[in-house]
Amino acid sequence: MKKNMGSADRIIRFLLAAVFAWLYFGGIVTGTFGIVLVVLGAVFVLTSLVSFCPLYTLVGLNSCPAKRS
């Protein structure tokens, strides 16, 4: 897998995952919507850790900075 996520994108995803977890485990959001948020948060954490987003590949996005030669 080629990295396609920059640092800012990874940090934002991780922070969103933390907010989703706080909302669910704090009892603020419950039910099906809460479970969807937890799953989405898990996907955000996973993609942040590996610096690769499959959706970015499908739509042709890349937030990684250009490598210098």
PDB file as gemmi writes it, atoms N, CA and C in Angstrom:
CRYST1    1.000    1.000    1.000  90.00  90.00  90.00 P 1                      
ATOM      1  N   MET A   1       0.827  -1.182   0.000  1.00  0.00           N  
ATOM      2  CA  MET A   1       0.000   0.000   0.000  1.00  0.00           C  
ATOM      3  C   MET A   1       0.875   1.250   0.000  1.00  0.00           C  
ATOM      4  N   LYS A   2       0.550   2.139  -0.870  1.00  0.00           N  
ATOM      5  CA  LYS A   2       1.250   3.410  -0.935  1.00  0.00           C  
ATOM      6  C   LYS A   2       0.512   4.414  -0.052  1.00  0.00           C  
ATOM      7  N   LYS A   3       1.245   5.131   0.780  1.00  0.00           N  
ATOM      8  CA  LYS A   3       0.625   6.106   1.677  1.00  0.00           C  
ATOM      9  C   LYS A   3      -0.052   7.212   0.871  1.00  0.00           C  
ATOM     10  N   ASN A   4      -1.270   7.573   1.294  1.00  0.00           N  
ATOM     11  CA  ASN A   4      -1.976   8.655   0.613  1.00  0.00           C  
ATOM     12  C   ASN A   4      -2.623   9.625   1.597  1.00  0.00           C  
ATOM     13  N   MET A   5      -2.146   9.611   2.852  1.00  0.00           N  
ATOM     14  CA  MET A   5      -2.678  10.520   3.874  1.00  0.00           C  
ATOM     15  C   MET A   5      -1.532  11.292   4.523  1.00  0.00           C  
ATOM     16  N   GLY A   6      -1.710  12.599   4.628  1.00  0.00           N  
ATOM     17  CA  GLY A   6      -0.728  13.443   5.290  1.00  0.00           C  
ATOM     18  C   GLY A   6      -0.945  13.474   6.797  1.00  0.00           C  
ATOM     19  N   SER A   7      -0.048  14.131   7.494  1.00  0.00           N  
ATOM     20  CA  SER A   7      -0.101  14.200   8.963  1.00  0.00           C  
ATOM     21  C   SER A   7      -1.353  14.895   9.469  1.00  0.00           C  
ATOM     22  N   ALA A   8      -1.712  16.006   8.847  1.00  0.00           N  
ATOM     23  CA  ALA A   8      -2.895  16.744   9.301  1.00  0.00           C  
ATOM     24  C   ALA A   8      -4.150  15.886   9.154  1.00  0.00           C  
ATOM     25  N   ASP A   9      -4.264  15.185   8.054  1.00  0.00           N  
ATOM     26  CA  ASP A   9      -5.414  14.314   7.817  1.00  0.00           C  
ATOM     27  C   ASP A   9      -5.478  13.195   8.859  1.00  0.00           C  
ATOM     28  N   ARG A  10      -4.330  12.629   9.175  1.00  0.00           N  
ATOM     29  CA  ARG A  10      -4.276  11.554  10.170  1.00  0.00           C  
ATOM     30  C   ARG A  10      -4.680  12.064  11.554  1.00  0.00           C  
ATOM     31  N   ILE A  11      -4.220  13.250  11.926  1.00  0.00           N  
ATOM     32  CA  ILE A  11      -4.546  13.815  13.235  1.00  0.00           C  
ATOM     33  C   ILE A  11      -6.037  14.129  13.329  1.00  0.00           C  
ATOM     34  N   ILE A  12      -6.591  14.709  12.283  1.00  0.00           N  
ATOM     35  CA  ILE A  12      -8.022  15.030  12.277  1.00  0.00           C  
ATOM     36  C   ILE A  12      -8.862  13.770  12.414  1.00  0.00           C  
ATOM     37  N   ARG A  13      -8.499  12.719  11.692  1.00  0.00           N  
ATOM     38  CA  ARG A  13      -9.240  11.460  11.785  1.00  0.00           C  
ATOM     39  C   ARG A  13      -9.158  10.872  13.186  1.00  0.00           C  
ATOM     40  N   PHE A  14      -7.971  10.926  13.784  1.00  0.00           N  
ATOM     41  CA  PHE A  14      -7.808  10.377  15.124  1.00  0.00           C  
ATOM     42  C   PHE A  14      -8.634  11.171  16.139  1.00  0.00           C  
ATOM     43  N   LEU A  15      -8.641  12.486  16.014  1.00  0.00           N  
ATOM     44  CA  LEU A  15      -9.439  13.314  16.925  1.00  0.00           C  
ATOM     45  C   LEU A  15     -10.936  13.061  16.750  1.00  0.00           C  
ATOM     46  N   LEU A  16     -11.387  12.904  15.507  1.00  0.00           N  
ATOM     47  CA  LEU A  16     -12.792  12.581  15.267  1.00  0.00           C  
ATOM     48  C   LEU A  16     -13.160  11.232  15.875  1.00  0.00           C  
ATOM     49  N   ALA A  17     -12.270  10.266  15.763  1.00  0.00           N  
ATOM     50  CA  ALA A  17     -12.517   8.951  16.358  1.00  0.00           C  
ATOM     51  C   ALA A  17     -12.641   9.064  17.873  1.00  0.00           C  
ATOM     52  N   ALA A  18     -11.806   9.905  18.482  1.00  0.00           N  
ATOM     53  CA  ALA A  18     -11.879  10.104  19.931  1.00  0.00           C  
ATOM     54  C   ALA A  18     -13.202  10.755  20.322  1.00  0.00           C  
ATOM     55  N   VAL A  19     -13.659  11.718  19.536  1.00  0.00           N  
ATOM     56  CA  VAL A  19     -14.945  12.369  19.807  1.00  0.00           C  
ATOM     57  C   VAL A  19     -16.091  11.365  19.661  1.00  0.00           C  
ATOM     58  N   PHE A  20     -16.045  10.543  18.618  1.00  0.00           N  
ATOM     59  CA  PHE A  20     -17.085   9.533  18.427  1.00  0.00           C  
ATOM     60  C   PHE A  20     -17.129   8.563  19.606  1.00  0.00           C  
ATOM     61  N   ALA A  21     -15.957   8.134  20.067  1.00  0.00           N  
ATOM     62  CA  ALA A  21     -15.900   7.213  21.207  1.00  0.00           C  
ATOM     63  C   ALA A  21     -16.458   7.888  22.459  1.00  0.00           C  
ATOM     64  N   TRP A  22     -16.096   9.150  22.673  1.00  0.00           N  
ATOM     65  CA  TRP A  22     -16.599   9.882  23.837  1.00  0.00           C  
ATOM     66  C   TRP A  22     -18.121  10.009  23.783  1.00  0.00           C  
ATOM     67  N   LEU A  23     -18.660  10.312  22.605  1.00  0.00           N  
ATOM     68  CA  LEU A  23     -20.108  10.438  22.467  1.00  0.00           C  
ATOM     69  C   LEU A  23     -20.821   9.124  22.765  1.00  0.00           C  
ATOM     70  N   TYR A  24     -20.258   8.023  22.278  1.00  0.00           N  
ATOM     71  CA  TYR A  24     -20.918   6.729  22.474  1.00  0.00           C  
ATOM     72  C   TYR A  24     -20.759   6.225  23.910  1.00  0.00           C  
ATOM     73  N   PHE A  25     -19.534   6.189  24.387  1.00  0.00           N  
ATOM     74  CA  PHE A  25     -19.283   5.628  25.718  1.00  0.00           C  
ATOM     75  C   PHE A  25     -19.719   6.570  26.838  1.00  0.00           C  
ATOM     76  N   GLY A  26     -19.930   7.833  26.524  1.00  0.00           N  
ATOM     77  CA  GLY A  26     -20.466   8.778  27.491  1.00  0.00           C  
ATOM     78  C   GLY A  26     -21.985   8.727  27.563  1.00  0.00           C  
ATOM     79  N   GLY A  27     -22.593   7.935  26.697  1.00  0.00           N  
ATOM     80  CA  GLY A  27     -24.042   7.780  26.708  1.00  0.00           C  
ATOM     81  C   GLY A  27     -24.794   8.915  26.032  1.00  0.00           C  
ATOM     82  N   ILE A  28     -24.089   9.775  25.334  1.00  0.00           N  
ATOM     83  CA  ILE A  28     -24.727  10.904  24.665  1.00  0.00           C  
ATOM     84  C   ILE A  28     -25.435  10.440  23.392  1.00  0.00           C  
ATOM     85  N   VAL A  29     -24.785   9.552  22.647  1.00  0.00           N  
ATOM     86  CA  VAL A  29     -25.367   8.975  21.442  1.00  0.00           C  
ATOM     87  C   VAL A  29     -25.493   7.479  21.668  1.00  0.00           C  
ATOM     88  N   THR A  30     -26.699   6.943  21.479  1.00  0.00           N  
ATOM     89  CA  THR A  30     -26.921   5.520  21.726  1.00  0.00           C  
ATOM     90  C   THR A  30     -27.617   4.878  20.528  1.00  0.00           C  
ATOM     91  N   GLY A  31     -27.854   3.618  20.641  1.00  0.00           N  
ATOM     92  CA  GLY A  31     -28.590   2.898  19.612  1.00  0.00           C  
ATOM     93  C   GLY A  31     -27.766   2.649  18.363  1.00  0.00           C  
ATOM     94  N   THR A  32     -28.471   2.507  17.269  1.00  0.00           N  
ATOM     95  CA  THR A  32     -27.833   2.191  15.991  1.00  0.00           C  
ATOM     96  C   THR A  32     -26.875   3.295  15.559  1.00  0.00           C  
ATOM     97  N   PHE A  33     -27.266   4.536  15.721  1.00  0.00           N  
ATOM     98  CA  PHE A  33     -26.395   5.646  15.332  1.00  0.00           C  
ATOM     99  C   PHE A  33     -25.096   5.628  16.139  1.00  0.00           C  
ATOM    100  N   GLY A  34     -25.178   5.293  17.408  1.00  0.00           N  
ATOM    101  CA  GLY A  34     -23.990   5.200  18.245  1.00  0.00           C  
ATOM    102  C   GLY A  34     -23.046   4.109  17.775  1.00  0.00           C  
ATOM    103  N   ILE A  35     -23.603   2.973  17.406  1.00  0.00           N  
ATOM    104  CA  ILE A  35     -22.776   1.867  16.912  1.00  0.00           C  
ATOM    105  C   ILE A  35     -22.120   2.238  15.588  1.00  0.00           C  
ATOM    106  N   VAL A  36     -22.857   2.926  14.731  1.00  0.00           N  
ATOM    107  CA  VAL A  36     -22.292   3.385  13.460  1.00  0.00           C  
ATOM    108  C   VAL A  36     -21.126   4.335  13.722  1.00  0.00           C  
ATOM    109  N   LEU A  37     -21.273   5.231  14.690  1.00  0.00           N  
ATOM    110  CA  LEU A  37     -20.176   6.154  15.032  1.00  0.00           C  
ATOM    111  C   LEU A  37     -18.951   5.407  15.544  1.00  0.00           C  
ATOM    112  N   VAL A  38     -19.153   4.388  16.363  1.00  0.00           N  
ATOM    113  CA  VAL A  38     -18.024   3.617  16.890  1.00  0.00           C  
ATOM    114  C   VAL A  38     -17.304   2.883  15.765  1.00  0.00           C  
ATOM    115  N   VAL A  39     -18.060   2.288  14.850  1.00  0.00           N  
ATOM    116  CA  VAL A  39     -17.442   1.590  13.718  1.00  0.00           C  
ATOM    117  C   VAL A  39     -16.692   2.572  12.832  1.00  0.00           C  
ATOM    118  N   LEU A  40     -17.295   3.708  12.560  1.00  0.00           N  
ATOM    119  CA  LEU A  40     -16.632   4.737  11.758  1.00  0.00           C  
ATOM    120  C   LEU A  40     -15.362   5.230  12.460  1.00  0.00           C  
ATOM    121  N   GLY A  41     -15.435   5.403  13.759  1.00  0.00           N  
ATOM    122  CA  GLY A  41     -14.247   5.805  14.523  1.00  0.00           C  
ATOM    123  C   GLY A  41     -13.147   4.766  14.440  1.00  0.00           C  
ATOM    124  N   ALA A  42     -13.508   3.489  14.490  1.00  0.00           N  
ATOM    125  CA  ALA A  42     -12.513   2.415  14.372  1.00  0.00           C  
ATOM    126  C   ALA A  42     -11.855   2.442  12.999  1.00  0.00           C  
ATOM    127  N   VAL A  43     -12.638   2.695  11.967  1.00  0.00           N  
ATOM    128  CA  VAL A  43     -12.080   2.798  10.618  1.00  0.00           C  
ATOM    129  C   VAL A  43     -11.139   4.001  10.531  1.00  0.00           C  
ATOM    130  N   PHE A  44     -11.525   5.114  11.142  1.00  0.00           N  
ATOM    131  CA  PHE A  44     -10.664   6.301  11.150  1.00  0.00           C  
ATOM    132  C   PHE A  44      -9.327   6.017  11.842  1.00  0.00           C  
ATOM    133  N   VAL A  45      -9.373   5.333  12.973  1.00  0.00           N  
ATOM    134  CA  VAL A  45      -8.129   5.012  13.689  1.00  0.00           C  
ATOM    135  C   VAL A  45      -7.259   4.082  12.849  1.00  0.00           C  
ATOM    136  N   LEU A  46      -7.860   3.063  12.261  1.00  0.00           N  
ATOM    137  CA  LEU A  46      -7.099   2.122  11.445  1.00  0.00           C  
ATOM    138  C   LEU A  46      -6.450   2.810  10.254  1.00  0.00           C  
ATOM    139  N   THR A  47      -7.214   3.627   9.540  1.00  0.00           N  
ATOM    140  CA  THR A  47      -6.636   4.317   8.385  1.00  0.00           C  
ATOM    141  C   THR A  47      -5.581   5.340   8.811  1.00  0.00           C  
ATOM    142  N   SER A  48      -5.736   5.928   9.985  1.00  0.00           N  
ATOM    143  CA  SER A  48      -4.720   6.863  10.488  1.00  0.00           C  
ATOM    144  C   SER A  48      -3.417   6.141  10.806  1.00  0.00           C  
ATOM    145  N   LEU A  49      -3.520   4.965  11.383  1.00  0.00           N  
ATOM    146  CA  LEU A  49      -2.319   4.215  11.753  1.00  0.00           C  
ATOM    147  C   LEU A  49      -1.534   3.731  10.539  1.00  0.00           C  
ATOM    148  N   VAL A  50      -2.227   3.348   9.479  1.00  0.00           N  
ATOM    149  CA  VAL A  50      -1.533   2.835   8.296  1.00  0.00           C  
ATOM    150  C   VAL A  50      -1.299   3.906   7.227  1.00  0.00           C  
ATOM    151  N   SER A  51      -1.804   5.102   7.437  1.00  0.00           N  
ATOM    152  CA  SER A  51      -1.648   6.240   6.506  1.00  0.00           C  
ATOM    153  C   SER A  51      -2.183   5.942   5.111  1.00  0.00           C  
ATOM    154  N   PHE A  52      -3.217   5.137   5.039  1.00  0.00           N  
ATOM    155  CA  PHE A  52      -3.788   4.775   3.744  1.00  0.00           C  
ATOM    156  C   PHE A  52      -5.304   4.756   3.854  1.00  0.00           C  
ATOM    157  N   CYS A  53      -5.961   5.424   2.920  1.00  0.00           N  
ATOM    158  CA  CYS A  53      -7.424   5.443   2.868  1.00  0.00           C  
ATOM    159  C   CYS A  53      -7.872   4.885   1.517  1.00  0.00           C  
ATOM    160  N   PRO A  54      -8.557   3.732   1.508  1.00  0.00           N  
ATOM    161  CA  PRO A  54      -9.002   3.156   0.242  1.00  0.00           C  
ATOM    162  C   PRO A  54      -9.949   4.076  -0.531  1.00  0.00           C  
ATOM    163  N   LEU A  55     -10.758   4.848   0.176  1.00  0.00           N  
ATOM    164  CA  LEU A  55     -11.676   5.770  -0.495  1.00  0.00           C  
ATOM    165  C   LEU A  55     -10.912   6.843  -1.269  1.00  0.00           C  
ATOM    166  N   TYR A  56      -9.788   7.295  -0.723  1.00  0.00           N  
ATOM    167  CA  TYR A  56      -8.961   8.277  -1.426  1.00  0.00           C  
ATOM    168  C   TYR A  56      -8.478   7.710  -2.756  1.00  0.00           C  
ATOM    169  N   THR A  57      -8.144   6.425  -2.775  1.00  0.00           N  
ATOM    170  CA  THR A  57      -7.688   5.795  -4.003  1.00  0.00           C  
ATOM    171  C   THR A  57      -8.794   5.784  -5.043  1.00  0.00           C  
ATOM    172  N   LEU A  58     -10.018   5.507  -4.605  1.00  0.00           N  
ATOM    173  CA  LEU A  58     -11.143   5.445  -5.547  1.00  0.00           C  
ATOM    174  C   LEU A  58     -11.444   6.792  -6.189  1.00  0.00           C  
ATOM    175  N   VAL A  59     -11.330   7.873  -5.409  1.00  0.00           N  
ATOM    176  CA  VAL A  59     -11.650   9.200  -5.939  1.00  0.00           C  
ATOM    177  C   VAL A  59     -10.418   9.978  -6.395  1.00  0.00           C  
ATOM    178  N   GLY A  60      -9.224   9.398  -6.229  1.00  0.00           N  
ATOM    179  CA  GLY A  60      -8.008  10.020  -6.719  1.00  0.00           C  
ATOM    180  C   GLY A  60      -7.434  11.117  -5.844  1.00  0.00           C  
ATOM    181  N   LEU A  61      -7.710  11.087  -4.547  1.00  0.00           N  
ATOM    182  CA  LEU A  61      -7.167  12.085  -3.635  1.00  0.00           C  
ATOM    183  C   LEU A  61      -5.854  11.606  -3.025  1.00  0.00           C  
ATOM    184  N   ASN A  62      -5.025  12.551  -2.631  1.00  0.00           N  
ATOM    185  CA  ASN A  62      -3.776  12.241  -1.956  1.00  0.00           C  
ATOM    186  C   ASN A  62      -3.415  13.463  -1.115  1.00  0.00           C  
ATOM    187  N   SER A  63      -3.392  13.307   0.207  1.00  0.00           N  
ATOM    188  CA  SER A  63      -3.061  14.429   1.071  1.00  0.00           C  
ATOM    189  C   SER A  63      -1.630  14.350   1.589  1.00  0.00           C  
ATOM    190  N   CYS A  64      -0.858  13.416   1.072  1.00  0.00           N  
ATOM    191  CA  CYS A  64       0.557  13.320   1.445  1.00  0.00           C  
ATOM    192  C   CYS A  64       1.333  14.453   0.775  1.00  0.00           C  
ATOM    193  N   PRO A  65       2.282  15.014   1.509  1.00  0.00           N  
ATOM    194  CA  PRO A  65       3.104  16.048   0.871  1.00  0.00           C  
ATOM    195  C   PRO A  65       3.998  15.415  -0.195  1.00  0.00           C  
ATOM    196  N   ALA A  66       4.352  16.181  -1.214  1.00  0.00           N  
ATOM    197  CA  ALA A  66       5.214  15.684  -2.286  1.00  0.00           C  
ATOM    198  C   ALA A  66       6.605  15.417  -1.733  1.00  0.00           C  
ATOM    199  N   LYS A  67       7.180  14.315  -2.157  1.00  0.00           N  
ATOM    200  CA  LYS A  67       8.538  13.976  -1.709  1.00  0.00           C  
ATOM    201  C   LYS A  67       9.562  14.786  -2.503  1.00  0.00           C  
ATOM    202  N   ARG A  68      10.569  15.244  -1.788  1.00  0.00           N  
ATOM    203  CA  ARG A  68      11.622  16.045  -2.438  1.00  0.00           C  
ATOM    204  C   ARG A  68      12.686  15.131  -2.989  1.00  0.00           C  
ATOM    205  N   SER A  69      13.206  15.479  -4.138  1.00  0.00           N  
ATOM    206  CA  SER A  69      14.252  14.662  -4.767  1.00  0.00           C  
ATOM    207  C   SER A  69      15.622  15.187  -4.424  1.00  0.00           C  
TER     208      SER A  69                                                      
END                                                                             
